[in-house]
Amino acid sequence: MTTCIVTTEANSLMAPLHDRMPVIVPREAHSAWLDPETPGDELRGLLRPYPSEAMEMYEVDPKYVNSPRNDGPECIEPVGADQ
């Protein structure tokens, strides 16, 4: 099995953190993205930044992220959520 992360330029939410972000394919485009018959031009049109207003960002605890040993819900819990 092979996996890759396709990236695009960062949207305004992500730009303060990095100049790139993963492509997020909108739900309504999933069928087109997965269909081998979809024309390349249509697929390339999906390789754009996801709308900032459809996302949220919050701090997570660094002791849980960036390690393959950690793979649980604590990796995405907001800092201070248990308080």
PLY file of the C-alpha trace (Angstrom):
ply
format ascii 1.0
element vertex 83
property float x
property float y
property float z
element edge 82
property int vertex1
property int vertex2
end_header
0.00 0.00 0.00
1.19 3.49 -0.83
0.08 6.76 0.69
0.84 10.34 -0.21
-0.30 13.73 1.00
-1.17 16.14 -1.79
-0.54 19.76 -0.81
-1.51 23.18 -2.07
-0.85 26.75 -1.02
-2.03 27.62 2.49
-5.35 29.37 3.04
-5.51 32.44 5.30
-6.06 30.32 8.44
-3.02 28.11 7.82
-0.68 30.71 6.28
0.66 31.93 9.66
1.85 28.35 10.34
3.13 27.23 6.94
3.04 28.16 3.27
1.47 24.81 2.29
-1.46 22.72 3.52
-2.95 19.33 2.60
-5.57 19.38 -0.13
-8.99 18.77 1.43
-11.41 17.43 -1.16
-14.94 18.71 -0.44
-17.49 15.99 0.31
-19.48 16.80 -2.83
-16.35 16.12 -4.95
-15.38 12.75 -3.39
-16.96 10.72 -6.21
-15.17 12.72 -8.90
-11.86 12.50 -7.02
-12.07 8.71 -6.77
-13.40 8.07 -10.28
-10.59 7.06 -12.67
-12.68 8.44 -15.56
-12.71 12.01 -14.18
-10.79 14.28 -16.58
-7.47 15.58 -15.31
-8.52 19.21 -15.70
-11.47 18.61 -13.37
-9.21 16.92 -10.81
-6.64 19.72 -10.98
-9.46 22.13 -10.16
-9.84 20.39 -6.80
-6.20 21.06 -5.86
-6.89 24.38 -4.19
-6.90 25.63 -0.60
-9.94 24.62 1.45
-12.01 27.66 2.56
-10.68 29.09 5.83
-14.19 29.79 7.11
-15.00 26.06 6.93
-12.10 25.20 9.25
-11.13 25.79 12.85
-7.75 25.79 14.53
-6.79 25.21 18.14
-3.71 24.26 20.12
-3.10 20.59 20.94
-0.73 19.11 23.50
2.73 18.57 21.94
3.38 15.53 24.15
0.80 13.59 22.09
1.45 14.73 18.54
4.37 14.09 16.19
4.96 10.54 17.41
3.67 7.40 15.68
3.34 5.77 19.13
0.39 8.04 19.87
-2.79 7.23 17.97
-5.77 8.15 20.08
-8.29 10.90 20.68
-5.87 12.75 22.98
-3.90 13.74 19.86
-6.69 16.11 18.81
-7.98 17.28 22.18
-7.67 21.06 22.61
-5.16 22.14 25.27
-7.06 22.75 28.49
-10.17 20.83 27.34
-10.11 18.68 30.47
-10.17 21.67 32.80
0 1
1 2
2 3
3 4
4 5
5 6
6 7
7 8
8 9
9 10
10 11
11 12
12 13
13 14
14 15
15 16
16 17
17 18
18 19
19 20
20 21
21 22
22 23
23 24
24 25
25 26
26 27
27 28
28 29
29 30
30 31
31 32
32 33
33 34
34 35
35 36
36 37
37 38
38 39
39 40
40 41
41 42
42 43
43 44
44 45
45 46
46 47
47 48
48 49
49 50
50 51
51 52
52 53
53 54
54 55
55 56
56 57
57 58
58 59
59 60
60 61
61 62
62 63
63 64
64 65
65 66
66 67
67 68
68 69
69 70
70 71
71 72
72 73
73 74
74 75
75 76
76 77
77 78
78 79
79 80
80 81
81 82
